[in-house]
Amino acid sequence: MSGEEEEEEECSICMDVFEDVDDVRVFPCGHIFHQACIDPWLLFQSTTCPDW
């Protein structure tokens, strides 16, 4: 081991770490969300990234 920890990316809505099997949406700004977390935002709140 090199002693460096790999930083795990997480959904900023549910705070869960992304797994390889997760369905995600990647925004043009680079933010990534679980599809199930972000879809209600996109449908009922706004079409822009909630992290902006």
C-alpha positions, 0 to 999 in steps of 0.5 A: 500500500502506498499510504494514500487513502482513496477518496470515495465520492458520495451523493450530496443529497443522501450522503451515501458513497457511490457503488459501481452498481448505482444508477447516477446522473452526472451534471455538466458542472461535474456533480454526481447524484444517485438517480433516485435522489436527484430525479425528484429535484429535477421533476419538481424543483429545478432543472439546475444542479442543487449544489450550485 
